[in-house]
Amino acid sequence: MNNNSKKNREDIKNVVKNAISKVGRIDIKLITDTNSLRNVLMIDSLQAIQISAMIEKEFNIKFDEIEILNVDNVEEVTDLIMEYTH
């Protein structure tokens, strides 16, 4: 992985973490790449929809409803965003 794609990946993670922090009212320092959104961060389905909408708007993408239901942490959301944007 070159420096550009690593930087892009880190930028994407930061956008995801910021969305989770804002919607879930969670200190961003508590959000790791592997925390379960549902079981650790206690993100409910309405919050998940809000987070998805923020991310879709930021990256000008539209998630497949099935795919977005199958991701549960920052790393997985980042992977999905990268599939849609690269």
N, C-alpha and C positions, 0 to 999 in steps of 0.2 A: 504494500500500500504506500503510495507516495504521500508527501507532506500535504498536498492540496486535498486529497480525498480524506486524509486523517482530520485536517482542519474542518472540512465540510461536515464530517461525521460529528465532531465535537460541537460545531455550531448547531447542528440539528438536535443533538442531545440537550443543549442549553435551551433551545426553543421549547422542546418537550417538557423539560423540567420547569421552566417558567410557566407554561400553561397549567401544569399539574399544581404548582405552588399557588398560582392565582385562583384557580377554580376551587381547589381543595382547601385553600387557606392553610397551607402547610409551609413551614420554614424550608426554603430551598435546600439548605444544608442537610436536611433530613432525608432528602430524596436521592437514593443511589440508583445506579444503572440497573440493579437487579431486584430492588424492592417490588414485591407484588402490589400492583395498584389496588387490587380488590382486598387482599387479606392483610397487608401490612399498612398501606397508606389509607385504607378504608374509603376508597373512591367508589361511590355508588353509580348506578347506571345513568342517572341524569347528569351527574358530574362528568362521567365518561363521554357522554354525548357532547357536552359543552367543550371539553378538552379536544375531542376530535374535530369539532367545528372550528375551533381556534387554529388548530394545526392545519386543517384543510385550507383555511383562508390565508394563513401565513405562507404556505408553499404552493397555493393555487392548484390543489389536487382534490380529488374526491375518492375517499376510501370505499372499497367494497365492504358492505355491511358484515359479511361473514368473516372477512379477513380481520377487520378491526375488533371483532368480538374475540378473536383468538390470540390477541396480544395482551400481556399482563405486566409488562415492565418497560422501563425507558429503553433498554437495549432492543427489545422486540419492536417497539414502536419506531425506533430509529431505523431498524432494518427495513420495516415496511415503508417508511417514508423514502428511504434510499431506492427501493424498488420502483416507486412511483416517479422519482425525480431524476434518476440516472439511467 
